[in-house]
Amino acid sequence: MSFWFDSDVLAYLRLNDVQPCEVYGKIVTEDELSGQMNFDDVFGTGVFDLERPCLHTTGCDRTGCFACGFGLHRETTKDTSRIQNIIDYSNPKLADWILRGGHFRDSDGMWEPYRGLGYCFIMEWMNKHGNMHYWYPNRDYYLSQLPDECWEYLK
């Protein structure tokens, strides 16, 4: 499938009546998505019908690895946040586990997951020291849950 475009995958699924995972929603044409009629809807001639309509999903476009930090710097609003998508489309408890938790190991002082991955602290540290502008849902709540040891790193 490495040479298939997203549109090829969606066309295959639609033509073969294969339902994608529910987080992707339904596969629809561009005019179905927007509710906009096209000429062929009105005249029914087939003249304006393209062999391959532009297909989209009504849910998530992509999901990727739920806990991967790659590209988080591009998610600056609720509309682009994969963590918000996890809350909205699949598993709010998983999003909570990603954001909360984490601590510094006593043995070597390294950050490690503990009762959660601790992305809240990681993103706050990157915002402070890397000028990254990460956004995540319920920020005030997760900041209030940080252990006291974290605050010296966020000064």
C-alpha positions as CSV (number, residue, x, y, z in Angstrom):
1,M,0.0,0.0,0.0
2,S,3.0,2.3,0.1
3,F,2.2,3.7,-3.3
4,W,-1.5,4.3,-2.5
5,F,-2.7,7.8,-1.9
6,D,-5.3,8.6,0.8
7,S,-7.8,9.0,-1.9
8,D,-7.1,5.5,-3.3
9,V,-7.6,4.0,0.2
10,L,-10.9,5.9,0.7
11,A,-12.1,4.9,-2.9
12,Y,-11.3,1.3,-2.2
13,L,-13.2,1.3,1.1
14,R,-16.2,3.0,-0.4
15,L,-16.4,0.8,-3.5
16,N,-16.1,-2.4,-1.5
17,D,-18.5,-1.2,1.2
18,V,-15.8,-1.6,3.9
19,Q,-16.5,0.6,7.0
20,P,-13.4,2.3,8.5
21,C,-12.8,2.5,12.2
22,E,-15.4,4.7,13.9
23,V,-13.0,7.5,14.7
24,Y,-12.7,8.2,11.0
25,G,-16.5,8.6,10.6
26,K,-18.1,8.0,7.2
27,I,-16.5,8.2,3.8
28,V,-18.3,11.0,1.9
29,T,-17.7,13.0,-1.3
30,E,-16.8,16.7,-1.0
31,D,-20.3,17.8,-1.9
32,E,-21.8,15.4,0.7
33,L,-19.4,16.8,3.3
34,S,-20.3,20.4,2.5
35,G,-23.9,19.9,1.6
36,Q,-23.3,21.7,-1.6
37,M,-25.0,20.5,-4.7
38,N,-23.0,20.1,-7.9
39,F,-24.2,20.2,-11.6
40,D,-24.7,16.5,-11.9
41,D,-27.0,16.5,-8.8
42,V,-29.2,19.0,-10.6
43,F,-29.1,17.8,-14.2
44,G,-28.2,14.1,-13.7
45,T,-26.5,13.9,-17.1
46,G,-23.2,12.4,-16.0
47,V,-21.4,15.1,-17.9
48,F,-20.0,16.7,-14.8
49,D,-19.4,13.4,-13.0
50,L,-15.7,12.7,-12.4
51,E,-14.5,9.1,-12.5
52,R,-12.9,9.6,-9.1
53,P,-14.7,12.0,-6.8
54,C,-12.7,13.8,-4.0
55,L,-13.4,11.7,-0.9
56,H,-13.1,12.7,2.8
57,T,-13.9,11.3,6.2
58,T,-16.4,12.9,8.5
59,G,-14.3,12.1,11.6
60,C,-10.5,12.2,12.0
61,D,-8.4,12.5,8.9
62,R,-5.5,10.6,10.5
63,T,-4.8,9.2,13.9
64,G,-1.2,8.1,14.0
65,C,0.3,6.9,17.2
66,F,-1.8,8.3,20.1
67,A,1.2,8.9,22.4
68,C,3.7,10.1,19.8
69,G,5.1,13.5,20.5
70,F,6.1,14.1,16.8
71,G,4.3,17.1,15.4
72,L,2.8,18.3,18.7
73,H,4.2,21.8,18.1
74,R,1.8,22.1,15.1
75,E,-1.3,21.4,17.3
76,T,-1.9,24.9,18.6
77,T,-5.7,24.8,19.0
78,K,-8.5,22.5,20.0
79,D,-9.2,22.0,16.3
80,T,-5.8,20.5,15.6
81,S,-5.1,18.7,18.9
82,R,-4.8,14.9,18.7
83,I,-5.3,14.8,22.4
84,Q,-8.6,16.6,22.0
85,N,-9.5,14.2,19.2
86,I,-8.9,11.3,21.6
87,I,-11.3,12.9,24.1
88,D,-13.9,13.7,21.4
89,Y,-13.8,10.5,19.3
90,S,-12.6,7.6,21.3
91,N,-11.3,7.5,24.9
92,P,-11.2,10.4,27.4
93,K,-9.5,8.2,30.0
94,L,-6.6,7.6,27.6
95,A,-6.2,11.3,27.0
96,D,-6.1,11.8,30.8
97,W,-3.5,9.1,31.1
98,I,-1.3,10.8,28.4
99,L,-1.5,14.2,30.2
100,R,-1.3,13.3,33.9
101,G,1.4,11.5,35.8
102,G,5.1,11.2,35.4
103,H,7.9,11.9,38.0
104,F,11.6,12.2,38.3
105,R,13.4,9.0,39.3
106,D,15.2,9.1,42.6
107,S,18.1,7.0,41.2
108,D,19.2,9.4,38.4
109,G,16.7,12.3,38.3
110,M,15.4,11.3,34.8
111,W,11.7,11.9,34.0
112,E,9.7,8.8,33.6
113,P,6.0,7.8,33.2
114,Y,4.3,7.0,36.5
115,R,0.6,6.8,36.8
116,G,0.4,8.4,33.3
117,L,2.9,9.6,30.7
118,G,3.2,13.1,32.1
119,Y,2.8,15.1,28.9
120,C,1.5,18.0,30.8
121,F,4.9,18.6,32.4
122,I,6.8,17.8,29.2
123,M,4.7,20.3,27.2
124,E,4.9,23.0,29.8
125,W,8.7,22.5,30.0
126,M,8.9,22.8,26.2
127,N,6.7,25.9,26.2
128,K,8.9,27.5,28.8
129,H,12.4,26.6,27.6
130,G,11.8,25.9,24.0
131,N,9.2,28.6,23.1
132,M,7.0,25.9,21.6
133,H,3.4,27.1,22.4
134,Y,2.0,23.6,22.9
135,W,-1.8,23.5,23.6
136,Y,-3.6,20.8,25.4
137,P,-7.1,20.5,26.9
138,N,-7.8,21.2,30.6
139,R,-4.4,22.9,31.1
140,D,-5.2,24.5,34.5
141,Y,-6.5,21.1,35.9
142,Y,-3.3,19.2,34.8
143,L,-1.0,22.0,36.1
144,S,-2.7,21.7,39.5
145,Q,-1.9,18.0,39.5
146,L,1.8,18.4,39.0
147,P,4.1,17.2,41.8
148,D,5.9,20.0,43.7
149,E,9.2,18.7,42.3
150,C,8.2,19.8,38.8
151,W,7.7,23.5,39.6
152,E,11.4,24.2,40.0
153,Y,12.0,23.1,36.4
154,L,9.2,25.4,35.1
155,K,10.6,28.6,36.6
